Amino acid sequence: MLGERKAKRLQRRRRRRQGDRKGIVWRTLIAVVVCVIVVFPLYWMLVMAFSPRGEVFSAELRLWPSEITLDNFDRIFRRFNVFLWFQNSVVISLFVTTLTVIVNLLAGYGFARLKFRGRNAIFLLTLATMMIPVQAIMVAQFKLVSGLGIYGTYWGVILPGAAAAFGIFLARQFFISIPEEILEAAKIDGAGQLRTFLQVVLPLCKPLIAVLTLLTLMGSWNDFAWPLIALKDNDLFTLPIGLLFLKNQAAPDYEAIMALALISVLPMVILFLAFQRYFVQGFARSGIK
């Protein structure tokens, strides 16, 4: 009897192991297929950026350039002020990211740790703004920017994006996860709210700051609609607007468009790969599954 029970247990274990192996194989295959679907457009953009001009109209499908060339990059740098567009994107994105991260951290800490009348109602009202489409408030933003006298300047793009409801929500969830004992110890040592925030809470917020920075930076870097409305001088255009300008030429140069798109995408890809560990940690500690 004992021998039969042991044999049955061993069979069940083998079946579980075989099932686990099959599950791992299937999950791996699904992950590979999803990765190919996601990465292929980026790969095709890379291929077109280094292909000779006119090869996109070739009847033969090529997954690799017939000749690797830098002529596409040379054309866009000679015909358009790409360096200035890149500089504008960097300046606007850095200012928007810095202001947004500061506002989100302060607001998130206030909603998580400060007690005041109407806190939950104000927080719910802040979250409700996420349901309002951006297009619905553009007219009001335009009137506000024009009234402040900053239309057509960097600040006309920077200030309207200086806070984000999702970032405030993310920061609040992160601060709630910080143990209460740490804040109580700081209070016993005589630290006020500002000192506690700067010297105790902020050093624990590296994953959160990385998440907020990456999300805001990518959103600002790729923003198209509002900079197109708020900027009127060609010398202030950002890379997404430059892409539209290049696309709307009389004879679109698709290889050059892909070259400019590669220049626009590459910094964000590098940043994400460099800080992806903090990115995942920040979402995990904020309770976002």
Beta strands, then each sheet from edge to edge (+ up, - down):
end
